[in-house]
Amino acid sequence: MEVELLLYNKDEKGSKKGTIDFKIVYSPEKWEIFRNVAYFEKENRKWLSIPNTKRDEAWLPVYERAPSLKNILEKVLEAMSTMVDQNAFKPSATRNDSVFEDYGF
C-alpha cells in the first residue's frame, strides 16, 4: 500500500492546520481518494478528521471503511508529518492529471 498526498491547503485555525486530499494505492488498478480531510496538530498530538454530511437529520461520515482505515490514517499522518516538518510539499497530482478526469474536474 502506498500513500500519495495530492493536495494540502494550509488553513490554520486553532489546532486545525489545514485540509488534505490523499490517494491510497493498493495496486495500479485498485486505489481510493479521500478529499477535504482536516489535519490537526496540538502539542504532541496529530490527527485527521474525515468530513461528515447531514442526511435525515443525522451526521454521517462521507467515507466509511472497515477498521483497517485507522492504519491507513496513521500512514497518512506519517506522510503529513514528514511533509510539514520539511516544509516541502510537492503535489503528486494536479487538476490536469487523470486522477481528476474521472470526476469531471
PyMOL commands that set and color helices and strands:
alter all, ss='L'
color gray80, all
select helices_A, chain A and resi 69-86+98-101
alter helices_A, ss='H'
color red, helices_A
select strands_A, chain A and resi 2-13+16-27+30-42+45-49+52-55+58-61
alter strands_A, ss='S'
color yellow, strands_A
deselect
rebuild
show_as cartoon
